[in-house]
Amino acid sequence: MRILITGGAGFIGSNLARAVQRDQPDAALLVVDDFRSGHFANLSAEARGSTPGFAYRGDVIAGTLHTLDLSELLERFNPDVVYHLASITDTTVTDQAAMLRDNTDPFRNLLAWATAVPAGRTTPRRLVWASSAATYGTTANGATPDRRPFTLDDAGTPANVYGFSKWVMENLHRAACAAHPRAHLVGLRYFNVFGPGEQHKGKMASMIHQLAQAMLRGEAPCIFTPGDQARDHVHVDDVVACTRAAARATATPGIYNVGTGFATSFNAVVQALRTAIDCTHPTRYVPNPYTFYQDYTCADLSQTTASLGWAPQHPTSSAIARYAAELRDRHHPPH
Ligand SMILES: NC(=O)c1ccc[n+]([C@@H]2O[C@H](COP(=O)([O-])OP(=O)(O)OC[C@H]3O[C@@H](n4cnc5c(N)ncnc54)[C@H](O)[C@@H]3O)[C@@H](O)[C@H]2O)c1
């Protein structure tokens, strides 16, 4: 097996690389990343919870996808599977041309590679890539009684250019699937992912990480009024498992949601962290300055489970408690 991970020095990509190396030790691994938001430490010794240090055994090419010769690299490395996770992940970037150039343009080369059938190859090349719940925008928001999980057809009205860049990638994906029905193309709409390896994302790390760090510094947790805004917060271990399930030969091509199927409010997130970190500061509430804000996200997972044979294994509240304990122990190492 030859496996290429774009964005493999990032949060989810490095967790994926670790899992692939653990479970497929004979696989040839190549990470391509320009390190704009990734970090070598994600692929180095840092311990993950109770998992001891890690030594990456694959290759790394430092390069930006839209400037390096991606087609040549794909032909040369000749992967069986490409996990495409590289992306501008700062959702507050407003440079529209940059967002489309960096996120959407390289995807055309990847689709061309994945849909080509070279002479002598009997199984399709496999491309699994990261879309986002940002493709749902804010239209599915509503008063609490109207909240329901997002079904796949609810997407298409992204509220920022990050979500738009992913939506255009989905359009390209759908066109490629229609033209090449045998191609193995799976896009995954990740919801709000949290877990080890995200610290390098800074202000783009999950709110769970940022709130935990504030509490560990002895500060009050600060969230938007009234705190009942709710997101589908999913642990990175579940996201990695689903991403790998999408690369199995048995997976049905398509675009799927990846979450837990439950929305957890920010008040509940703070409560779960408070217990694990033993924080007694009262919660500080501030007005939400954003006009376009997802008050609510929740993944309908029925098609994900039916088509990929995957279901989440880490309920949000216990996953938050476990992650908070890991962050606490790293902050105050136990003696
Ligand atoms: N973390 C989440 O909650 C979440 C939610 C929805 C979708 N996603 C998607 O999942 C993927 C991984 O996100 P993440 O959370 O691990 O973020 P991340 O920022 O940690 O990882 C992205 C990686 O891609 C690299 N990169 C960015 N642009 C590049 C380019 N043009 N060429 C080469 N490398 C480039 C970065 O250096 C980084 O290592 C992204 O596609 C993101 O849009 C993440």
PDBQT file of the ligand as one rigid body, heavy atoms in Angstrom, charges set to zero:
ROOT
HETATM    1  N1  LIG A 401     -10.738  20.707  12.424  1.00  0.00    +0.000 N 
HETATM    2  C1  LIG A 401     -12.025  20.832  12.082  1.00  0.00    +0.000 C 
HETATM    3  O1  LIG A 401     -12.896  21.043  12.949  1.00  0.00    +0.000 OA
HETATM    4  C2  LIG A 401     -12.445  20.704  10.634  1.00  0.00    +0.000 A 
HETATM    5  C3  LIG A 401     -13.802  20.844  10.337  1.00  0.00    +0.000 A 
HETATM    6  C4  LIG A 401     -14.185  20.742   9.014  1.00  0.00    +0.000 A 
HETATM    7  C5  LIG A 401     -13.277  20.481   8.009  1.00  0.00    +0.000 A 
HETATM    8  N2  LIG A 401     -11.954  20.370   8.329  1.00  0.00    +0.000 N 
HETATM    9  C6  LIG A 401     -11.010  20.110   7.234  1.00  0.00    +0.000 C 
HETATM   10  O2  LIG A 401     -10.118  19.080   7.608  1.00  0.00    +0.000 OA
HETATM   11  C7  LIG A 401      -8.848  19.283   7.003  1.00  0.00    +0.000 C 
HETATM   12  C8  LIG A 401      -7.759  19.254   8.064  1.00  0.00    +0.000 C 
HETATM   13  O3  LIG A 401      -8.009  20.314   8.986  1.00  0.00    +0.000 OA
HETATM   14  P1  LIG A 401      -7.205  20.465  10.355  1.00  0.00    +0.000 P 
HETATM   15  O4  LIG A 401      -8.190  20.795  11.397  1.00  0.00    +0.000 OA
HETATM   16  O5  LIG A 401      -6.321  19.313  10.530  1.00  0.00    +0.000 OA
HETATM   17  O6  LIG A 401      -6.398  21.792  10.079  1.00  0.00    +0.000 OA
HETATM   18  P2  LIG A 401      -4.835  22.078  10.042  1.00  0.00    +0.000 P 
HETATM   19  O7  LIG A 401      -4.725  23.536   9.740  1.00  0.00    +0.000 OA
HETATM   20  O8  LIG A 401      -4.191  21.589  11.278  1.00  0.00    +0.000 OA
HETATM   21  O9  LIG A 401      -4.333  21.202   8.826  1.00  0.00    +0.000 OA
HETATM   22  C9  LIG A 401      -4.240  21.664   7.493  1.00  0.00    +0.000 C 
HETATM   23  C10 LIG A 401      -2.849  21.316   6.994  1.00  0.00    +0.000 C 
HETATM   24  O10 LIG A 401      -2.754  21.654   5.614  1.00  0.00    +0.000 OA
HETATM   25  C11 LIG A 401      -1.535  22.368   5.395  1.00  0.00    +0.000 C 
HETATM   26  N3  LIG A 401      -1.788  23.208   4.229  1.00  0.00    +0.000 N 
HETATM   27  C12 LIG A 401      -2.693  24.210   4.132  1.00  0.00    +0.000 A 
HETATM   28  N4  LIG A 401      -2.710  24.680   2.877  1.00  0.00    +0.000 NA
HETATM   29  C13 LIG A 401      -1.797  23.984   2.179  1.00  0.00    +0.000 A 
HETATM   30  C14 LIG A 401      -1.372  23.996   0.827  1.00  0.00    +0.000 A 
HETATM   31  N5  LIG A 401      -1.898  24.840  -0.076  1.00  0.00    +0.000 N 
HETATM   32  N6  LIG A 401      -0.408  23.146   0.425  1.00  0.00    +0.000 NA
HETATM   33  C15 LIG A 401       0.137  22.260   1.305  1.00  0.00    +0.000 A 
HETATM   34  N7  LIG A 401      -0.235  22.198   2.611  1.00  0.00    +0.000 NA
HETATM   35  C16 LIG A 401      -1.194  23.044   3.032  1.00  0.00    +0.000 A 
HETATM   36  C17 LIG A 401      -1.283  23.108   6.679  1.00  0.00    +0.000 C 
HETATM   37  O11 LIG A 401       0.064  23.461   6.866  1.00  0.00    +0.000 OA
HETATM   38  C18 LIG A 401      -1.768  22.105   7.724  1.00  0.00    +0.000 C 
HETATM   39  O12 LIG A 401      -0.729  21.227   8.110  1.00  0.00    +0.000 OA
HETATM   40  C19 LIG A 401      -8.942  20.598   6.263  1.00  0.00    +0.000 C 
HETATM   41  O13 LIG A 401      -9.225  20.328   4.909  1.00  0.00    +0.000 OA
HETATM   42  C20 LIG A 401     -10.124  21.287   6.912  1.00  0.00    +0.000 C 
HETATM   43  O14 LIG A 401     -10.746  22.203   6.040  1.00  0.00    +0.000 OA
HETATM   44  C21 LIG A 401     -11.510  20.474   9.622  1.00  0.00    +0.000 A 
ENDROOT
TORSDOF 0
